[in-house]
Amino acid sequence: MKKLHLILMLMLMLVSGSMIGQVSYLQYRHVPADQDEKFIERETKHWSKVAASAIKKGHMKSWTLWKKVGITSASDTSPNYVFVNTFESLDQMDLNKVWAENIDAIGDVKLEDIETSSFTTTTFDYFIQYEDQIPGDYKYALVNYAKPTDITAFIQENKSLWKPLHQASIDNILNGMTYWGISSVIYPAGNLDRFSVFTVDGFNKLNDALDYLRWTETSANSPNAAAWDEVADKTKMDELTPNGFERRIIYERILTIN
């Protein structure tokens, strides 16, 4: 049993390590409520084929479509979907090649019958780099957007202090979390931008993500009370993120191609 556990841990370490240094192009979209069904059908039925072809040819690592849970703003500039296009490295990222050289994958259909740009709005886009993760399957992603005063210190503390705490929670199934990751923004950059880093807490049930978010009083005899106390004594997050997270948004996975 110990041998099997060791093998599984080594496999997880290899998977986790392979993710570091990968980059993604994130495209945020606003889709009107009355166009929601058409948008999902066209993206999952047709454009996912282009992504699959690009991945098969080695042009891209994976493609995922996420939908925001709930409504946080009624504005047309507020995104409710995000595409995540992941590449092995910045050097290997070529967005034009992905779509231009794989468009034949849509088959015998007219572009005007499957396009989604005319009835949606691309609100903004980001290029990001993966810094660390605890791999695992998850359907819901709680994304914690932040603008720390010191990005390097924020990433280092998350990797050295918070990651072990999340690892223990995942290993012992304490709060429903099944994945954790941290990424930094490559572009756009600057003090006026929305966020410069974000962490992701993954869950397989929406209720688990909501339960994780809600305020509860920590019991002194809870399973991970000692671990939380230790982190609380060492963390400098109050200094690094004096305003806390800028936003905490839950996204539901619609489809992943890899």
JOGI-V429223 format. One record per residue. RES is the residue in one letter. SS is DSSP state (H for helix, E for strand, L for the rest). PHI is phi in whole degrees, -180 to 180 (* if undefined). PSI is psi in whole degrees, 0 to 359 (* if undefined). Layout:
{{RES,SS,PHI,PSI} {RES,SS,PHI,PSI}}
This chain:
{{M,L,*,318} {K,H,-63,323} {K,H,-65,317} {L,H,-63,318} {H,H,-62,320} {L,H,-65,318} {I,H,-63,317} {L,H,-63,318} {M,H,-64,319} {L,H,-64,321} {M,H,-63,317} {L,H,-63,321} {M,H,-64,320} {L,H,-66,317} {V,H,-64,315} {S,H,-62,316} {G,H,-65,326} {S,H,-69,339} {M,H,-79,329} {I,L,-65,133} {G,L,94,344} {Q,L,-70,155} {V,E,-127,159} {S,E,-136,148} {Y,E,-102,118} {L,E,-104,122} {Q,E,-115,116} {Y,E,-93,134} {R,E,-126,147} {H,E,-106,123} {V,E,-116,120} {P,L,-58,148} {A,H,-57,323} {D,H,-78,356} {Q,H,-112,4} {D,H,-59,310} {E,H,-63,318} {K,H,-65,319} {F,H,-60,309} {I,H,-62,317} {E,H,-62,314} {R,H,-68,320} {E,H,-71,318} {T,H,-81,329} {K,H,-87,326} {H,H,-114,303} {W,H,-71,338} {S,H,-65,334} {K,H,-67,324} {V,H,-66,317} {A,H,-62,318} {A,H,-62,321} {S,H,-66,318} {A,H,-63,320} {I,H,-67,318} {K,H,-62,324} {K,L,-84,355} {G,L,85,13} {H,L,-79,341} {M,L,-155,154} {K,L,-88,315} {S,E,-161,163} {W,E,-140,130} {T,E,-137,140} {L,E,-111,125} {W,E,-116,145} {K,E,-118,132} {K,E,-68,137} {V,L,-84,124} {G,L,78,180} {I,L,-117,118} {T,L,-103,348} {S,L,-162,143} {A,L,-92,2} {S,L,-74,147} {D,L,-70,348} {T,L,-95,3} {S,L,-97,117} {P,L,-74,145} {N,L,-124,4} {Y,E,-140,155} {V,E,-145,132} {F,E,-93,137} {V,E,-120,109} {N,E,-106,113} {T,E,-107,140} {F,E,-129,156} {E,L,-63,324} {S,L,-159,169} {L,L,-64,323} {D,L,-63,328} {Q,L,-92,0} {M,L,-83,120} {D,L,-143,94} {L,H,-64,324} {N,H,-64,320} {K,H,-64,319} {V,H,-54,310} {W,H,-92,321} {A,H,-69,321} {E,L,-91,4} {N,L,-131,11} {I,H,-63,334} {D,H,-64,343} {A,H,-67,343} {I,H,-71,343} {G,L,82,205} {D,L,-88,65} {V,L,-133,154} {K,L,-85,139} {L,H,-59,323} {E,H,-67,343} {D,H,-89,350} {I,L,-128,357} {E,L,-67,155} {T,L,-126,359} {S,L,-73,328} {S,L,-70,335} {F,L,-118,11} {T,E,-128,167} {T,E,-124,125} {T,E,-80,109} {T,E,-80,319} {F,E,-170,166} {D,E,-140,160} {Y,E,-140,149} {F,E,-111,125} {I,E,-130,160} {Q,E,-123,136} {Y,E,-81,130} {E,E,-104,323} {D,E,-169,162} {Q,E,-164,161} {I,E,-114,104} {P,L,-66,153} {G,L,170,162} {D,L,-81,144} {Y,L,-159,146} {K,L,-103,331} {Y,E,-118,133} {A,E,-115,116} {L,E,-88,109} {V,E,-100,123} {N,E,-107,101} {Y,E,-84,135} {A,E,-141,159} {K,L,-132,74} {P,L,-66,154} {T,L,-70,337} {D,L,-140,102} {I,H,-63,317} {T,H,-60,314} {A,H,-65,323} {F,H,-62,313} {I,H,-66,316} {Q,H,-63,318} {E,H,-68,321} {N,H,-63,321} {K,H,-74,322} {S,H,-92,330} {L,H,-110,311} {W,H,-83,326} {K,H,-59,313} {P,H,-59,324} {L,H,-65,315} {H,H,-67,324} {Q,H,-61,317} {A,H,-65,320} {S,H,-64,317} {I,H,-68,316} {D,H,-62,324} {N,L,-102,8} {I,L,49,56} {L,L,-90,328} {N,L,-137,16} {G,L,83,355} {M,E,-72,136} {T,E,-122,355} {Y,E,-155,152} {W,E,-149,143} {G,E,-156,162} {I,E,-138,138} {S,E,-136,155} {S,E,-117,151} {V,E,-86,131} {I,E,-88,312} {Y,E,-158,142} {P,L,-74,161} {A,L,-135,165} {G,L,124,161} {N,L,-64,334} {L,L,-89,357} {D,L,-79,168} {R,L,-69,317} {F,L,-159,157} {S,L,-121,343} {V,E,-147,164} {F,E,-156,151} {T,E,-112,157} {V,E,-127,126} {D,E,-108,120} {G,E,-100,141} {F,E,-141,155} {N,L,-98,350} {K,L,-129,139} {L,H,-62,320} {N,H,-61,327} {D,H,-67,320} {A,H,-67,319} {L,H,-67,321} {D,H,-65,324} {Y,H,-66,327} {L,H,-78,326} {R,L,-70,153} {W,L,-77,131} {T,L,-140,147} {E,L,-78,127} {T,L,-74,125} {S,L,-83,143} {A,L,-65,336} {N,L,-108,18} {S,L,-69,156} {P,L,-55,325} {N,L,-115,23} {A,H,-60,316} {A,H,-64,319} {A,H,-65,318} {W,H,-64,319} {D,H,-63,321} {E,H,-65,318} {V,H,-65,318} {A,H,-60,326} {D,H,-73,334} {K,H,-105,337} {T,L,-66,149} {K,L,-119,22} {M,H,-63,331} {D,H,-62,328} {E,H,-84,321} {L,H,-74,324} {T,L,-131,75} {P,L,-59,336} {N,L,-98,6} {G,L,73,202} {F,L,-74,140} {E,L,-67,318} {R,E,-150,152} {R,E,-132,106} {I,E,-118,137} {I,E,-97,131} {Y,E,-119,144} {E,E,-104,133} {R,E,-72,123} {I,E,-91,313} {L,E,-162,140} {T,E,-125,134} {I,E,-117,123} {N,L,-148,*}}
